Amino acid sequence: CEDGTPSAAYFIYLLFWLRARLLEASILKYLGAGTYYYIFMVFISTLEHVDFFTDGAYTVQAYACDDVLTPRLSYAMQKSWFPSAAAVVAQLRFWGMTTVVYLAALMAQQAAASNWFIKNDGQLAIVADSASFAAVSELLESKTKTAKGNISGKQMVLIATKVVVENLLQLRIQTSGFCLTFATTSRWAKVKALASLALGLASATHKCLAQIVDVLKVAYGERTCSIIPFVCMFTSPSILALACVAWTIAQLTHAFSCESHMWNL
């Protein structure tokens, strides 16, 4: 618990990362992708893949630290506005809640990948994204967009499954875990935990900004007052998600400046 995820786990993971990137590069070559998509693969696909790995690794870390995390979280809930949640935390355990959140993200993305309500390249884009082949997903999605721009089904699905169910819930639970174990973990463990959180923050921010930009493109193409409800409806989830990102950053900052290391839950 004190030293975080073993470094050997990251070296073993590199083999899986390399395999994934080679597979994605071969698909991009088959689809005749340009240089932009290979660059996109190096950065965004890697971000998605590593983020999902670190989320999974955190479930093991939570289990290792459960003797510290569960009592402290239960006590914190007892002193909060929701004291009844303390008993729930004590029964589920911190590692149990972390595992449920991770499995929920996994199953939500698999359900989206096997959907039937988006056809052709839009559906394939979601399938590719669920495998962390973000560049292939971007290439397939580009075929569904018009010159004026439109809101793809893929983006709406990703906001729900990856941003809300995966990124935001993981950010909340991992940030709380980071603060609760701040006094007992080593500097190297904190670095690894912050790296995992940074990946989640970057992933959520990228998806939300991409969604907002596409909505604004559609609004700019219409340029009528009737488009305002549309803009509000389709940007509000992303704006709320970005607010959660800011909340997480503030909580991490206070973990270093507050004597208790806990700004809030």
Helices and strands as residue ranges (DSSP letters): H 7-30, H 35-40, I 41-45, H 46-64, H 66-78, H 85-92, H 94-113, H 120-130, H 134-142, H 153-158, I 159-168, H 169-180, H 187-222, G 225-227, H 228-257
